[in-house]
Amino acid sequence: MNLTGTSERMILVVDNGSLSCWSTLNLRCVARGLSTALNLPVYPVSVEFSDRIAVSELGGEAAVVFENFIHSHYAKGIHKFLTIPFMFTAGGGIAGILLEKIAQLVAELPDLDIQVAPFLFDETLADNCGIAEIIANRVEATIETNQLVRPAVIVVDHGSPKVQATYVRNIICGQVSVMLRGKIGAIGAASMERREGDRYAFNQPLLAERLDTPPFNEGSVIIAMLFLSTGRHAGEDGDIAAICAAARLRHAQLAIYMTELVGTHPNVIKCLKQSYTQALS
């Protein structure tokens, strides 16, 4: 894609959106970090949900969702935008909603030009190990902090109605396996949850099922979090923490350790900058 004059475009870093203030606050930190790295203004915007968060939880500054942001700035005469997705893959469910919104806006507003940079993981690129490197680093830090010896690892994501998202997760799990060879024991992938029905069986196994299955049901097991920001799933008292707590009750010999998130790692700025650079070419 040719983005001549990208510096004249309004640059957005766009996440899924959440009802958790911590997700929006992290997105703002990421936008500031990317702005510094690019020496250009970068605006944090969510696809959905975040505009429902109380302003008092966001330091007095309301969160903005994508459609409203585009309409507001289009009315001010700004017609060119570069969207940098703070999302793992174009095959994810919310990513699909973002792309649909862009298509609708372009059809609705004359001369609107919205370019989309590569997502954080692009399987078409040879150099696509940035997310795996972050997860491997998170696992290594967990091993060191807790003095673990060759723990098992489960790379867990939310679980998606889109098979592409699960495919990407499994590729990342394989990359992490190679990076941590000799430092960990067994490694596998899992979904936090899935929709009912055979058509969504590709999400299997669920995290709860992994934690009931040898060798992940005893000894030291690290939950490698393939999540970008804290929310009701990846929060301290979120769904994954609850799944792990229940597993510990079922298996007395199981010790579970959870990594920090991908989206709070400093190298995520490097990944986003790479997406920007790839967009220029």
C-alpha positions as CSV (number, residue, x, y, z in Angstrom):
1,M,0.0,0.0,0.0
2,N,1.3,3.4,-0.9
3,L,0.9,6.0,1.9
4,T,2.7,9.0,0.4
5,G,2.3,12.0,2.7
6,T,1.5,9.8,5.7
7,S,2.8,12.5,8.0
8,E,-0.1,14.6,6.8
9,R,-2.6,11.9,7.8
10,M,-4.1,11.8,11.3
11,I,-2.6,8.7,12.9
12,L,-4.8,6.5,15.1
13,V,-3.9,3.5,17.2
14,V,-7.1,1.5,17.5
15,D,-8.0,-1.2,20.0
16,N,-11.1,-3.4,20.4
17,G,-12.5,-1.3,23.2
18,S,-13.6,-2.3,26.7
19,L,-15.8,-1.3,29.6
20,S,-12.7,-1.4,31.8
21,C,-11.0,2.0,32.3
22,W,-7.6,0.1,32.5
23,S,-7.9,-0.9,28.8
24,T,-8.4,2.7,27.7
25,L,-5.7,4.0,30.0
26,N,-3.2,1.5,28.6
27,L,-4.2,2.4,25.0
28,R,-3.4,6.1,25.9
29,C,0.0,5.0,27.2
30,V,0.6,3.1,24.0
31,A,-0.4,6.0,21.9
32,R,2.0,8.3,23.7
33,G,4.8,5.8,23.4
34,L,4.2,5.4,19.6
35,S,3.9,9.2,19.2
36,T,7.4,9.5,20.8
37,A,8.8,6.8,18.6
38,L,7.4,8.3,15.4
39,N,7.8,12.0,16.5
40,L,4.2,12.4,15.2
41,P,0.9,12.9,17.0
42,V,-0.9,9.6,17.6
43,Y,-4.5,9.4,18.8
44,P,-6.0,6.5,20.9
45,V,-9.3,5.3,19.6
46,S,-11.5,2.2,20.4
47,V,-13.8,0.3,18.0
48,E,-16.5,-0.1,20.6
49,F,-17.6,0.1,24.2
50,S,-15.0,2.5,25.7
51,D,-17.2,5.6,25.3
52,R,-19.4,4.1,28.0
53,I,-16.7,4.4,30.7
54,A,-17.3,7.1,33.3
55,V,-15.1,10.2,32.6
56,S,-14.2,10.2,36.3
57,E,-12.4,6.9,35.8
58,L,-10.4,8.3,32.9
59,G,-8.8,11.3,34.5
60,G,-11.6,13.6,33.2
61,E,-11.0,12.8,29.5
62,A,-13.7,10.8,27.8
63,A,-12.7,7.8,25.7
64,V,-13.5,8.0,22.0
65,V,-14.9,5.3,19.6
66,F,-13.8,5.0,16.0
67,E,-16.9,6.2,14.1
68,N,-17.4,9.2,16.3
69,F,-13.8,10.2,16.0
70,I,-13.8,10.0,12.2
71,H,-17.1,11.9,11.9
72,S,-15.9,14.6,14.3
73,H,-12.6,15.3,12.5
74,Y,-14.1,14.9,9.0
75,A,-16.4,17.7,9.9
76,K,-13.3,19.8,10.7
77,G,-12.0,19.2,7.2
78,I,-9.6,16.3,7.9
79,H,-10.2,13.6,5.3
80,K,-7.0,11.4,5.6
81,F,-6.4,8.9,8.3
82,L,-3.9,6.1,9.0
83,T,-5.3,3.4,11.3
84,I,-2.7,1.3,13.2
85,P,-4.6,-1.6,14.8
86,F,-3.7,-2.5,18.4
87,M,-5.0,-5.9,17.6
88,F,-3.3,-9.2,16.9
89,T,-4.8,-10.2,13.6
90,A,-7.1,-9.0,10.9
91,G,-8.9,-12.3,11.2
92,G,-10.3,-11.5,14.7
93,G,-13.9,-10.7,15.4
94,I,-13.6,-7.1,16.4
95,A,-11.0,-6.5,13.7
96,G,-13.7,-7.5,11.2
97,I,-16.1,-5.0,12.8
98,L,-13.4,-2.3,12.4
99,L,-12.9,-3.1,8.7
100,E,-16.7,-3.0,8.1
101,K,-17.0,0.3,9.8
102,I,-14.2,1.7,7.7
103,A,-15.9,0.5,4.5
104,Q,-19.2,2.0,5.6
105,L,-17.6,5.4,6.4
106,V,-15.7,5.5,3.1
107,A,-18.9,4.8,1.3
108,E,-20.8,7.5,3.3
109,L,-18.3,10.4,3.3
110,P,-16.9,11.9,0.1
111,D,-13.1,12.0,-0.3
112,L,-12.6,10.1,3.0
113,D,-9.3,8.2,2.9
114,I,-8.7,5.7,5.7
115,Q,-5.6,3.5,5.3
116,V,-5.1,0.5,7.6
117,A,-1.5,-0.5,8.6
118,P,-0.7,-4.2,9.2
119,F,-2.0,-5.8,12.4
120,L,0.4,-6.8,15.1
121,F,0.8,-10.3,13.6
122,D,0.8,-10.6,9.9
123,E,1.3,-14.2,8.7
124,T,2.2,-13.0,5.2
125,L,5.4,-11.4,6.5
126,A,8.6,-13.3,7.1
127,D,9.5,-11.1,10.1
128,N,6.5,-11.7,12.3
129,C,8.0,-12.9,15.6
130,G,7.5,-9.7,17.6
131,I,4.5,-10.9,19.6
132,A,6.1,-14.3,20.2
133,E,9.2,-12.5,21.4
134,I,7.2,-10.5,23.9
135,I,5.4,-13.6,25.2
136,A,8.7,-15.5,25.5
137,N,10.1,-12.6,27.4
138,R,7.1,-12.6,29.7
139,V,7.5,-16.4,30.3
140,E,11.2,-16.0,31.1
141,A,10.5,-13.2,33.6
142,T,7.9,-15.4,35.3
143,I,10.4,-18.3,35.4
144,E,13.1,-16.1,36.9
145,T,10.8,-14.4,39.5
146,N,9.4,-17.6,40.8
147,Q,12.6,-19.7,40.3
148,L,10.8,-22.4,38.3
149,V,12.5,-25.3,36.6
150,R,11.2,-26.2,33.1
151,P,7.6,-25.4,33.8
152,A,4.8,-26.2,31.4
153,V,3.3,-23.3,29.4
154,I,-0.2,-22.6,28.1
155,V,-0.6,-19.8,25.6
156,V,-4.1,-18.6,26.1
157,D,-6.3,-16.2,24.2
158,H,-9.9,-15.2,24.5
159,G,-11.2,-17.6,21.9
160,S,-12.8,-16.3,18.7
161,P,-15.7,-17.1,16.4
162,K,-13.1,-16.6,13.6
163,V,-10.9,-19.5,12.8
164,Q,-8.1,-17.2,11.6
165,A,-7.6,-15.8,15.1
166,T,-7.1,-19.3,16.5
167,Y,-4.8,-20.1,13.6
168,V,-2.6,-17.1,14.5
169,R,-2.6,-18.0,18.2
170,N,-1.3,-21.5,17.3
171,I,1.4,-20.1,15.1
172,I,2.5,-17.8,17.9
173,C,2.5,-20.7,20.3
174,G,4.8,-22.6,18.0
175,Q,7.1,-19.6,17.7
176,V,7.3,-19.3,21.5
177,S,8.0,-23.1,21.8
178,V,11.1,-22.6,19.6
179,M,12.3,-19.5,21.4
180,L,12.0,-21.2,24.8
181,R,13.4,-24.6,23.9
182,G,15.3,-26.0,26.9
183,K,13.8,-23.6,29.3
184,I,10.3,-25.0,29.5
185,G,8.6,-28.4,29.5
186,A,5.4,-29.0,27.6
187,I,3.7,-26.2,25.8
188,G,0.2,-25.9,24.4
189,A,-2.4,-23.4,23.3
190,A,-5.9,-22.9,24.7
191,S,-9.0,-20.6,24.5
192,M,-10.5,-18.9,27.5
193,E,-14.0,-19.6,26.1
194,R,-15.8,-20.5,22.9
195,R,-19.3,-20.3,21.4
196,E,-21.5,-23.4,21.4
197,G,-21.7,-25.6,18.4
198,D,-19.5,-27.8,16.3
199,R,-18.7,-25.0,13.9
200,Y,-16.6,-23.4,16.7
201,A,-14.8,-26.6,17.8
202,F,-11.5,-25.1,16.4
203,N,-11.3,-23.2,19.6
204,Q,-10.6,-26.4,21.5
205,P,-9.1,-27.0,24.0
206,L,-10.5,-24.6,26.5
207,L,-8.2,-23.4,29.2
208,A,-10.1,-25.2,31.9
209,E,-9.8,-28.5,29.9
210,R,-6.1,-28.0,29.4
211,L,-5.7,-27.6,33.1
212,D,-7.4,-30.9,33.7
213,T,-5.2,-32.8,31.2
214,P,-1.7,-34.2,31.8
215,P,0.9,-32.8,31.9
216,F,-0.8,-29.4,32.6
217,N,-2.8,-30.6,35.6
218,E,0.2,-30.8,38.1
219,G,3.5,-29.2,38.8
220,S,4.4,-25.6,37.7
221,V,2.3,-24.3,34.8
222,I,2.7,-20.8,33.4
223,I,-0.3,-19.2,31.7
224,A,1.1,-17.0,28.9
225,M,-1.4,-14.3,28.3
226,L,-2.1,-13.5,24.7
227,F,-4.0,-10.4,25.7
228,L,-3.2,-6.7,25.1
229,S,-4.9,-4.9,28.0
230,T,-6.5,-5.5,31.4
231,G,-10.2,-6.1,31.3
232,R,-12.9,-8.4,32.6
233,H,-11.1,-11.4,31.1
234,A,-7.5,-10.6,31.8
235,G,-7.9,-8.5,34.9
236,E,-6.6,-9.4,38.4
237,D,-10.1,-10.8,39.3
238,G,-11.1,-11.6,35.7
239,D,-12.3,-14.7,34.0
240,I,-8.9,-16.3,33.5
241,A,-7.9,-15.8,37.1
242,A,-11.2,-17.5,38.1
243,I,-10.6,-20.5,35.7
244,C,-7.1,-20.9,37.2
245,A,-8.4,-20.7,40.8
246,A,-11.0,-23.4,40.1
247,A,-8.3,-25.6,38.5
248,R,-6.1,-25.3,41.6
249,L,-9.0,-26.5,43.7
250,R,-9.4,-29.6,41.5
251,H,-5.7,-30.4,41.4
252,A,-3.8,-30.2,44.7
253,Q,-0.4,-30.6,43.0
254,L,-0.9,-27.8,40.5
255,A,0.8,-24.5,40.8
256,I,-0.2,-21.8,38.3
257,Y,1.7,-18.6,37.4
258,M,0.3,-16.0,35.1
259,T,2.4,-13.7,32.9
260,E,2.0,-10.0,32.4
261,L,0.1,-9.0,29.3
262,V,1.5,-8.4,25.8
263,G,0.1,-4.9,25.5
264,T,1.9,-3.5,28.5
265,H,5.3,-4.7,27.4
266,P,7.6,-1.9,26.1
267,N,8.4,-3.8,22.9
268,V,4.8,-3.5,21.8
269,I,5.7,0.0,20.7
270,K,8.4,-1.5,18.5
271,C,5.8,-3.8,16.9
272,L,3.4,-0.9,16.2
273,K,6.2,1.2,14.8
274,Q,7.0,-1.7,12.5
275,S,3.4,-1.8,11.4
276,Y,3.6,1.9,10.6
277,T,6.9,1.4,8.6
278,Q,5.4,-1.5,6.7
279,A,2.4,0.6,5.8
280,L,4.7,3.2,4.2
281,S,6.0,0.5,1.8
